Amino acid sequence: MQIIREEINAIGGQEMLEPVLTPAELWETSGRIGIPIVFKLKDRAGRDYVLPFSHEETMTFHARELQSYKQLPQVWYHFSTKERDEPRPRGGLLRVREFIMKDSYSFDRDEAGLDRSFEAHRGAYERIWERCGLEAYYVEAESGIMGGRESSGFMAPAESGENILVRCENGDYYADYDAARGIPRTPDFPDVLDRPDEIETPGVATIEALADFIAIDPAATSKAMPVMVGERPVLALIRGDDRLSEEKLVTVLGEAYRPMTDDEIRAVFGAGGGSLGPVAVTIDVVADEALREGQFVAGANRDGWHLRGVEAGRDYQPEFADIRQANAGDTCPLCGGKLLEEPAIELGHIFKLGTFYSLRFDASNSITTTRASSGPRRSRRTTSTSW
């Protein structure tokens, strides 16, 4: 803790201590109140409170006291207990429900100031790892539920790690598992069709069953993932042999989401979960980049039926984004080498949060934010986090 304190002080940090118990109104303002990992409680008068897993809301609330750009930049940090309602908590000190984390927040007057704060935190962390004798890699990362559009992390290879480091065999690419970009193999496509062709697929509800039933490469199919973003239905679409990266999708959508219920799926699509597809739907479709070229088999939004020859751009108009989970064996996006995976511990994370929080809290007196954090876990604000 003293090493971290010294290095953050050296870049202008001011140490504070923020409360563990925070009013729910702050989280309602940011829009993060509905995130599943948020611990919520009521006091004896029935007022709603949150046990925070990070302190973006609280710090930005305080930043409203800044009166002029002449007071910027500011870097505030603290060491504090955090709470996360982890879906799969582990033992020891990694991926637990209660942990101590150092998080710092910079408030800057413009984009250039944000960039300087971000790089200052990166340098501070590199000195921290060196002083602690840690082998750490600077990696691509996802912003996810923290908000913002850009973030980077530091990971230390360890057999007991709670995370996965994705790296190129040639040593020129490193990424957090949730953010890793990989180029998948080319599918074995069937003959091209002039228009989608409807085929009956009775009892077929999985990609594996579909591929077996019509004798097709699973990579030439698409998988529909219907979600709710607040009250807005969205269809996420990935290749049949891929997995959805939840963190990437949160970043693309700009806020947290939840899977649709069976009743919601039926109401929106008119079919059950095993027969969904993007053709003729009236909701927003976010399709993975791997679906940009080629024709795929997709659900027909009719129970027991699918469509051959579905082509993006011709048969539906999606927003394209990288939302697939990269896999070991994918091609490196930088050099064409093979991607490898190994267990690792996330040591720290730096986010360019932009005005994600400052605008919501009316702390927008030309303020941008960075966040950085560090510890055994994890506006224009840079946030930096040390686990």
N, C-alpha and C positions, 0 to 999 in steps of 0.2 A: 504493500500500500504506500509506503514512503517513497519507493522508487517512482511509482505512478504519480504521486503528488508532486514530486520534484520536477518531473518532466512536463506535466501539464501546467504547473506554475511558470515554468520557463517559457511557455508560449502565451503567457498572459492570463492564465486561468485564475478565477477567484473561487475558492472553496465555499460551499454552502451546505446546508442540511435541509432536505425537503421532507415533508411528512409522508408516512406510509399510508395513512388514511386520507383519502381525498374525496371531495364531493362528486357525486355522479354527474352533476351538471357540466363539469369540465369535460367529461368523456362524451356526454351527449353533444356538446359543442363541436368536438373534433370528429364525431361520427364513429368513434371506436368503441362505444358502449356495448355494441352487439357482438364483439369478437368473442368466440367461445372460450379463450383462455383467460378472460377477465374475471377475477374474483369479485363478486358483488355482495353487499350486505346492507342491512337496515339498522338504524339506531333505535332507541326505545320509543322515539316519537314517530317512527315510520319513515324517516328521511333516508334516501338512498345514498350509499357510499361505494367507493371502489378501492381495492387494494392494488395499487398500480404495478404493472410489470415493467414500466419505464415511465419517465417523467416529462415527456414532451408537453403534455397539457399544463402541468403545474409551472414549468419553467416559462412557457409562452405567456401564461397568465401574468406572471411577474414582469415579463418584458413590456407589458403595456405601460409600466411606469416610466419607461424611457421616453424622454420628451423631444430629443433632437438627434439628427444623424451625427452631430458632433460628439455624441456619447458613444458612438460605434467605432470599432467593433467591441463586443463584449464576449467573454468566454466564461461561462459558469459551470461548475462541476460539483459533484458530491459522491460519497460512498454511501450506499443505502441498501436496505433490505428490499427485495422485490418479490412479488408473488405472481405465479403463473399456474393456472389450472391445467397442467400438462395432461394431454390425453394418454401418454405412455411414460409416466415418470420412471426414472431409473434410481439406482442406489448410489451411494458415495456422494460426490460433489458435482456430478454432471447431469444435466437435464432433470433437475429437481424442481419441486413446487415453490420452495423458498430458498433464496440465495442472496448473496451480497454482490452488488455490481457497482462499478464506477461508471457514471455516465456524465459526459460534458456536452454543453450546448453553446454554440457560437451564434451571435446575432450580428449580421453584417448589413451594410447599406446597399450593396449591389452584387451582381454576379461575380465581378472580379474579386470582391471581398470574400464571397463564399468560397471561391476557388482557393484563395490564400489560406483561409481557415482550414479547409479540407486538407491541404498539403501540410500545414503546420501540425495537424493532428497525426497525419501519416508519419511525418518525421519523428514526432514524439513517441509514437508507438514503436517504431523501429528501434529507437534508443532504449525503450523499456525492455523489449525482448532481448536485445543485446546485453543489457545489464543483468537480466535475469538468467542469461545463459540458455535461452530457448531457440530451437530451430523453428522458424516461422516463415511461411510463404504468404506473400501478398496476392490475394485472389479476387477474381470477379465474384460479386455477391448480388443478391436480390434485396430490394427494399421491403417488399411484402407489406405486412401490417403496420410498419413504421411510417409508411407514406414516402412521398418523393419518387424520383425516377432514376436515381443513380446511387450506388453504394459499392464499397469494397470491404474486404475482410482480411483477417490474418488467421492462418490455420497452422497448427503444429501436428505433424504425423504422430499418432499414438495408437497402439493396438486396442486400448480401451476407450478410444474417442467416441463421442456421441454423434459425430458428424462424419461426412465423407468428403475427402479431398479428391477432386478430379484433375488429372494432370496429363499432359501429352508425354508420350514416351521420349520425345526429343527435347523436353525440358523448356519449351518456349510458351507454354500455356498452363495456367493454374486457375481453378475455379472452385467455389463452393458447390456442393451437389445440387442445391436448389437453383443455382444460376447458370450452371455449366451449359455451354453451347457445343453441340456436336452435330456432325453431318451424318445422317443415317444412310444405310445401304439403299440402293435403288430398288424399288419393287419390281416384281415380275408381273407386268401389267397384261391383261387380256387384250383382245382386239378392240380398237377404238370404235365407239358408237356415235351416230349423228345426234342422238337424243337419249335421255335415260330410258332404260327398259325395265319394266316392273316384273319381278319374279316372285313366285310364291315360296315362302320359307316357313312352313308350319313348325311350330315348337322351337324355332331357332331364336335364342335370346343372348348369345355371347359371340364374341368375335371368333373364338376357336370353333364353335359349332357352325357358324356361318361359313368359315373358310373350308371346313370339311364338307359341308353340305353342297357347296357349289364348286368345290375343287379349285380354290383360288389362293394366292399368296396372301396371308393376313396383312402384309404391308400394303396391299392394294385395296384395303377396306378402310372405312373411316369409323371412328368411335365418337358417339355423341354424349356430351356431359352437360346436362341442363342444370343451371344454377339460378339462384335469386340474389340479385344485388339490391338490397333493400326490398322495394316492392317491384323492381324491374326484372323480368325474366330474360336470361341470356343463354344462348347455346354455345358452349365451347366445343370445338371439333378438333380431334387429333387423329393421327393415323392409327389403324387398328392394332398394330404391334407396339405402339408407344404407350407411355404413361403420362398423365397430365401432371405438370409441375404446378402445384397449388400456389407457391410463392410467386412464380412468374405471372400466373393469371391474376392474382391480387394486384400486382404492379401494373398490369395492362388495364385492369378495370378501375384502378385508382382507389379502391376500397375493398373491405372484406365482403365475402359472399358465403352462401350456404347452398348445399345441394337441394334441388327441388324435392318435395314430397311426391309420393305416388299420385295423390289427388291433384297436385299442381301440374304434374307432367300430363296427366290425362286431360286436364282442362285446357292446357296450352297447345298440346300436340294432337289430341284426339286418339292417342295410342299409348301403349305401355312402354316401359323403359327399354325393351329389347328391339324396338322397331323405329327408333327415332333417327331423323336425318335433317339436313338443312334445306331441302327443296320445298319451295312454296310456303315457308314459315314467314310469319310477320314480325318476329322478334329479332334483335341483334344477334349476329353470328360472329364469333371470334374463332378463326381457323388458324391452325398451326401452319408455319411456313412450308412444312413438308407436303401440304395439300395444295400448294400453289400450282404445281405442274402435274398433269396426268389425270386419268379418270379412275374413280374409286367406286366401290360398292358401298351404299349408304342405306340407312333405314328409310322406308317409304311413308312413315307417320301413319301407318296402317298395320294393325296387329297381324303378324304372320307374313309380311311382305317386305321386300327390299328392292332397291333400284340399282341396276348396273349402269356404268358409264356416266356417273355424276361428275361434272366438271365445274370447278370453281370459276367464277366470272361469267360462265355461260348459263349455268343452271341455278346459281345463287350468288349473292354479292356479300362476301364476308369482309371483316377487318382482319388482315393478316398480322400475326405476331408469333414470336417464338414462345410457345407455351408447353412444349414437350419436355419431358425429363430426359436429359442426355444419358447415354448408357456406355458402360465400358465396351470398347470395341468400335465405337463411333469414330469417324474421321475428325481429326483436329481442325478447327476452323482457320487456324493460322498457317499450318505447314503441311497438312495432309497426313500427319502421323497418326498413330493409334492412341485413343484415349484410355487411360488406366484409372482405377479407383483404389483408394486406401483409406482406412479409418483415420480420423484426425479430431483434434479438439479445436473448437472455435475460440480463439483468444480475444479477438476484438473485432469491431465492426464500425465503419464510418459511413454515414449517410449524408447525401445532399438532399435535404428536405425541402429546399426552396421556400415557397410561401404556403406550403400545405397547411401548417398550423397558424402562422402569423395572420393570414387573412381571416381564418375562422374565428380567431380571438381578437380581431380588430387591433392587432399589434403590428400594423402594416405601415408604420411611419418610415417607409423605405427600408424595412427590416427584412433580411433573409436569414435562413437558419441552417446550421450544420449540426449534426448530432454524432457523437462518438461514444462508444461504450467498451468496457473490458471487465473481465471477471471469469468465474467458472461457468458461464452461461451467456448466455447473452442477456432557419426557417426561412428569409432564407436562412435556414438554420442548419449548421452542420451539426449532426449529432455524432459523437464518437462514444463507443461503448467498449469498456474492458470487462471481460468476464472474470 
